[in-house]
């Protein structure tokens, strides 16, 4: 009697905490490896027994999209996420929670409703094209459709690794044409009107909110970076602030690492440093733009305050990110070194020159001079 052959092979790989397996199809051919999603061998074997009893190894070609990907982009369940987390590049986390949440939102909102009941091997370039065109029919942007397609492509690559399909049909489809919205730049006169004390008093808005937007105007910090600023991040003597965090205002409501994972130093005029450090009377690790020190202002409230102030100033729609564009534009217009601009604005870059470039306070004196000019100009009529 021949030796009994297991219907699967169970094993571990160095880059993951999960147990993996390879099954066999009806012709005895070994299928591509798949994660069990289990961290112990006993649980992995129990999982495989369930799969085997349900005919899982021989019926892989009939796997439905929704059944296979239902737990994808859930932080502690998704094998793709766990695989990313098991790898780090230059000390950085393999994938951010915010990225996973964005992928999950695109998956549940745009991908799963369309492909849920389809067998994975039935998804063709033609069906993907039809799905992409539905974004335009719904009045959604090409950018949204292309973002969803990128997530779908990740999923189909996972299906290839699992032996469900041989090629990724997304690779044979063209992206949607994205028509970017026209960017409206705030000019000096509009900035002066926006920061007019008279308008802010009419809107009955706190001076603390006004100081936050003045800081945004003079530094180009992202809203999450502004809200993450603590008193201990301010160097009064050297007139600089350390941008070393980002406050997640949409999901976790916690302080995390900066957007590109790296801290940076940004100069700030002495008068503005004095004003923001006196906002709430706290110090140390307490937040600057906060009423109670332990929690920053609400993003929703800030957006409403900015909308009211913009309306009174007759400057139209002004989302908080406009101030980042305002400051970046004036850095360029005043011929500030491009490498220095990247360092101050926190733009992601891969150039080796940028990587090893760091600036001291004295080397940023031209930026500080520009900041002082902006600050004086926008407050001249206040």
N, C-alpha and C positions, 0 to 999 in steps of 0.2 A: 504493500500500500504506500502510495506516495506521501510525502510530507505535506501536511496541511499548510496552505498559503493564506496568510491574513489578507482580507480584502482592502487593507490600507496599510500605510507606513506612517508611524507617528514619530516625530522628531522635534528638536529645538534648533533655533538658529541664533547666532551670537548677537544679532542686532535687535532682538525682540524678547520680551518677557513671556510671550505666549507660545504654546505648543502648536506646531503645524502638522499637517498630514498630506499625504498623496494617496488618492484612490485609483481605481482601475475602471476602464470602461468595459463594455460587453465583449470587446475584442481582446481584452487583456492588456491594453495599452495603458501605461501609467499617465495619469492626468497631472496638470500643474499643481504645485503646492497651494494649500489654502490654510488660513489661520482657523484654529478652533475657537479662538477668543477666550481660552482658558489658561490660567497660569500654573495649575497643578496637573500632573500627569493623570491622576485618578479622575479628575473632572473632565479632562480632555478625552480620556477613553470612554467615559460615560456619554459624553456628547457624540462621539463617533458611533457608538452603538445605536443611538437614536437615529443618526443620519443613515446608517447602514440598513436598519430595520425599515426605514421609510424609502429605501431604494435610492438613497441620495447619490451614490457614486455612479450608478448607471443612468440616472435621470438628469444629470447635470445639464444636458443640452435643452431640457424642457424648463429650466429654472426661470421663474418670472422675475421681472425687474424689481417689483416691490418687495417680494419675499427675500431676495438676496441682499438688497441694499437698505432694508428698513432701519437698521441701527447705524447707518453711516452718518458721520459727522456729529455723533453724540460722543462727547469728550471721553468718557470712560468705557465705551463699548466698541468704538469704531477701530477695526484693525489698521486702516490707513493712517489714522491719527496716531495710534500706538507705534506704528512703524516709524513715523516722522519723529515722535518724541524720543525714540531709542537712538536717534542720530542727532548730534549737535555739530554745528559749524562755527568754529572760532568762539566756542563758549556760548553761542546763542541757542535758544530753544528751537527745536526742529520745526515747530508750528505754534502759532499763538492761539489762545482761546478765542480772541476776537475774530481771527480768520476762520476758525472752525464754526463759530456761530454764524458768520456770513455765509459760509458754504451750506450750512444746514438750512438757513432761511431760503436760499436760492433753490435748494433741493426740495423742501416741502412746499414752497410757493409755486415754483415753475416747472420742476422736473418730474417729481413723483406723480402729480395729478395727470400728466400726459402719458407717461411711460409705465405706470404702475402695473397694469395687467398684461403688458406685452412680455413675451419671452425675450430674454436678452439677445438670443441669436436671431431674433426677428427685427431688431433695430437696424435699419439701413440708412445710408446717407440721404435717401429720398425722404424718409420719415423725419429725419433730423432737420432737413431743409424746411419741410412743411411746418414743423414745430417752431423753428426760428421765425418763419414768416408770421406766425400767430402773434408774436410780440408786437409787430408793426400793426396788425389788425386791432390789437387791444389798445393801441396808442402808447405803448411802452417804447423806451429808447432802444436804439441799436446797442448801446453800451450794456444795458441790462441783459439783452438777449445774448450778447457775446460772453458776458460774465457767467451766465447760466450754462452756456455751451462749454466753457472751460471746466466747470464743475462736472458736467456730464462726461466730458472726456476723461477726467480723473477716475470716475466710476467705471467707465468702459475699459480703462487700462487695468483696473483691479479685476475686471471680468476676464481679461486676457490672462492675467497671472493665475486665475483660478481654473483656467482651462475651459471656460465657457464659450469663448469666441477666439478666433485666430488673429483678427485685426480690428483696429479701432475705427468704426465708421465715421467718427467725428473728423478724422484726418482728411476725409474726402469731401468735406463740406466747406463752403466759404463763409467768412464772417459777415454779419450785417454791416451795412454802411452806417457809421455813427455820425450824426450831425451834432457837434458840440454846441452847447448854448453859448450865446454871445456873452463874453465876460465884460461886465461894466466896472470900470475903474473909478474909484472915488477920487475926486480932485480936491485941491486944498480948500476951495470955497465951501464945498459940501462938508468937508471935515470940520471946518470952523463952525458951520451952522449946526452940525450934528452935536458938537461938544459945547454948544452955547448953554451956559448955566440957566438962562431964562427958559429955554426949551425943556431942560431936565426938571426944573421946578414946576413947570406946567404939567409935565407928565407925572409929577409926584414920585419920582424915582430916586433911590438912594444914591448919594455921592459915591458910595462904595462901588456901585455898578459902573458909574461913569469912570472911575479910576481904573477899573479892569479894562474897559475898552480903550482908554488912553494908553495903558501899558501895551495892549495888543497893537495899537497903531504905531507905537515906537519900537516894538521888538519883533513883530511878525510871528509871535508865538501862536501855536494852535490853541483852540479853546481848552482842550484837555490838559495841555501843558500849563496854561495860565491857572486853571483850577487846582493843579497839583503843586503849585508853588507854596513852599512853607517859609516861615521866617528864617529857619536855619539855612535856606538856600540863598539868602541875600548877603553879599559881602559889602557892607556899608563903606569900609575903608577903600577898597579897590573899585567901588562903583560898578560891580558886576553881579549877575545872578547866575546860579547854576541850574540849568534846565536838565533835571535828572529823573523826571517822572511824567506820567500821563494819567489823568483821572478819567476812568471809563464812565461816561455819563449815560450810556445807553443800556448796559446790561448788568455788569457786576457791581457798579458804583463803588469801585475800589481804586486805589492808587497802584499803577503798574509801571513798567519800564517805558521809556520814550518810544515813539513810533518806530524809529529805526534801530532801537536797542542801545543807542549810545548817548551819553550825556554830553552837554556842550556848555560853554560859557558865553553869555550875552551881556554886553555893557548896558548900563542904564544911567541916565542923568541923575545927579545927586538929589535934585529937587523931587524927582519922581520916586526915588528910593525912599526918601523921607516921608512922602505922602502915603505910599502903600504899606510901609512898615508901621504906620500909626493908625491903620484902619480899625483894627479890632482890639488892640491892647494886649494881644497874646504874644507868644514868642516860641522859640524852640521848634518842635515838630508840628506845631499848630499851623493850619492853613491860613494863608494871607487873605484870600478872597473868600471869607467865611464869616458868618454872624456869630458862630459859637466856637470856632477854632477846630472842632473835630470833624467837620463835614463842609465841603465847599458849597458855593451857591448852586441852586438848581439850574440845569441847562435850559429847561423849559421856561423858567422865569427870565433867564438872561435873554433868550430869543425874543420873548414878548417885550421886554424892556427896550431892546435894541430896535424892534419894530416900531414901538411907540415914539421913540426919540427920532427915528428916521422920518416918520410921518410928519412930526412937528417941524422938522428941518427941511421938509419937502425934497428929500433926496431919494425917494423910491425904496425898493426892496434892498436891504443890506444885511445879509447873513453874516455871522461873526467872522467867517473865513475871509471876507472882503478886506479886513484890516491886514491880513497876512500878505495879500496881493498888493495892497497899498504900500506897505513897507518894502517889500521885495522890489517893486517897481522903482521906488525912489533910491534904493541902493544901486540899482543898475544905472539909472539916469545920472547918478552922481559919480559914476565911474569907479565904484568900489571894486576891488579885486574879485573876480568871479569865484576863486577858491575860498576867499574870505566870506563871500555871500553864502556859499554852500555850508560853511562851518557855522555861521550865525543862524541861518534858517533851518538847519538840521535836515537838509535835503539828502536823500540816499545817494551814494555814489560808489563806484567800484575802482576808480582811478587810483593807482598806487601813490601818485603825488598827493592827492587829497587825503589818502589814508594816513600818511605820516606828517601831515601839516597840522600844527597846533599854533594858536595865537595867544600872545600875552595881552594884558590890559593896554600897555603902551602901543602895541601894534594895531589895536582896535580904536585908536584915538580918532581916526577919520570917521568911523561909524558913530562914535559918541558925539562928534561935532554935528553930524547929520541928524541924530536923534534930538539933540538940543534945539536945532533949527525947526524940526517938525513940531516938537513940543511947544516952542514959543509961537509958531505960526497958528497952530490949531486952537491955542488958548488966548490969542491976542484980543478977541472980542468978548471973552467970558468974564 
